């Protein structure tokens, strides 16, 4: 995905060692989120820089609107993400090998890197954090909070038996 905006790009050139905090308000379209996400949301970033390492702790809370799995009414689903990213300059290659199974989340940066773009990481984490089960909600007893009365039709009185099957039920196999 090609973007013209540099909405979640952190400038690291000339950044002093220590902890740096950022809060960025992001429009969902700017990072390529699906149309289910309509409102801007904040992305909180805590960047800890050492000599050749950048550790980012990223948190965000976005809201998406999806059809309820029960009644098909549109419902708001809050999506919260909390993840870590580690970037190291290539001067530390001896500290990590690309074949090391435990270090797949570490990204190696060329030595003259001036900025880190985390927009794609934020987009992927938010899209993956959308729950599989999207419902209007449930009360303490497990009853749906759907506004539509579709649910009551499913739970209502049992259907009467279909007499067309009686002849088949008499067969003994």
N, C-alpha and C positions, 0 to 999 in steps of 0.2 A: 504494500500500500504506500503510495507516494503522497506525502503531505507537504503543503507549502508552509503551514504554521509550525513554529518551533515552540509549542505550548508547554511541553514538559522536558525541556532541554536544560540541563544544569551545567553552567559554565564552571569548569574545574581548573582552568589555567590560572595560575596566580592565587589559587585558594589556599589560605593558611591552614596549617594542621589544627585539628580540633573538631568540635561539633558545630554544625550549621543547620539551622531549621528553616524550612520553606513551607508555605501554604500557597497552593495554586488553585484558582477556580477554573474548572475545565468544562467546556461545552462538549457534550457527548459526540457530536459530529466531528469535532476537531481531532479526536483520536480514533475515529472510525468505529464507534460503538453502534450497535444496531438501532433501528428507529424506535425500539421499545423504550429506550432511554431518552427522555425529552428535556429534562431540566439539568442545568449546570450543577456541578458538585465540586466539593473541595478535595484536593489531594494533599495530604500532609506528608512531608518528607523530612526525615532527620538523617543528615549526611555526616558521617564521621570520617574525617580524612587523616590518614597517617602518611608517612613519606611516599609510599607507592601503592597505597590501598585506599579504596573508597567503599565504605559500608553504608548502604542505604536501608533505612527502615521506612516503608511506605504504608500508609493507612488511608482508607477512603470509605465513604458511605454514599452510595448512589441509589437512586430509585428508578425502577423500570415498571412499565405498565404492560401486563400480560393477561391473556384470557385465563379465567379461573378454570381449573381442571374439572370442577363439579358443575358449575352453572353457566360457564362460558362468558360471564360478565367480566368486563375489564377490571382488574384489581392491581393495586400498587404492591410491588415486591421490593423490599429494601435489600440491597446487596452490599455487604460489608467485606472489605478486603484488608488484609494485614500480612505483609510479606517483606522479605529481606532480599537485597541484591548486593553482591560483592563484586567489585571491579578491581583488578590489579594491573599495574603497568607491566609490560613484557620484561622489564628488568628483574622481575621476581619469578621468572620461568622455572628456576630451579626449585622454588618453593611449592610448585604445583605442576603436575604433569597432566596433559590432556587426556591420558588414558585412565587417570585415577577415578574410580567409580564414585567416591565420596564427594568429589569436588565438581560435579557437573554444573552447579549453579554459580560457579565463579567464572566471570568473563574476563579474558585477557585483553588489555587495551594496548595499542601501539604507544611508544614512549612520548610522542608529540601530540597526544590527544588533548583537545581544548575543551570539549564538552561531552556530556553523556545524555543521550536521548532515552528516556524511560517511558515514552508514550505507548509504545507497542506492548511493553511489559504490563503497564496499568490496564490497557484494553484487554489483554488476554486474561489477566487475573479476574477482572470484573466479569467478563463473559463466562469464565469457568465457575465463578461463584454463584451464578444464578441457580436457584434450587430446581431440582427436577420436578418436584411437586409444588405447583403454584395454586394456592387456594385463597378464598376470601378470608378464611380464618375458622377457628373452632372455639366453642366455649369450653368451660372446665369439664363438661361431661362428654365432650367429643362431638357435639352437634354442630353442624355447619352454620356459619354466620353469613351465608350467601343471601343477597338481597332478593334474588330471583326465587320463585317457588318451584323450580324444576326439581329440587332435591326432595320435596314433599311428595311429588308424584312417584319417585322411585321407592320411597319408604312406605307409601300408602298401603291400602288393602291389597292382599294377594289376589292375583288373577284367578278367575274360575278355570277349572280344568277343561281342556279341549277334548271333546268327546270323539274326535276323529282318530285319536290314538288308542282308543279302547280295544279295537280289534287286534292291534299289534301287541298290546300288553298281554293278551290271552295266549299268545304263542309261547311255547316252551322250547327253548333252545338248549 
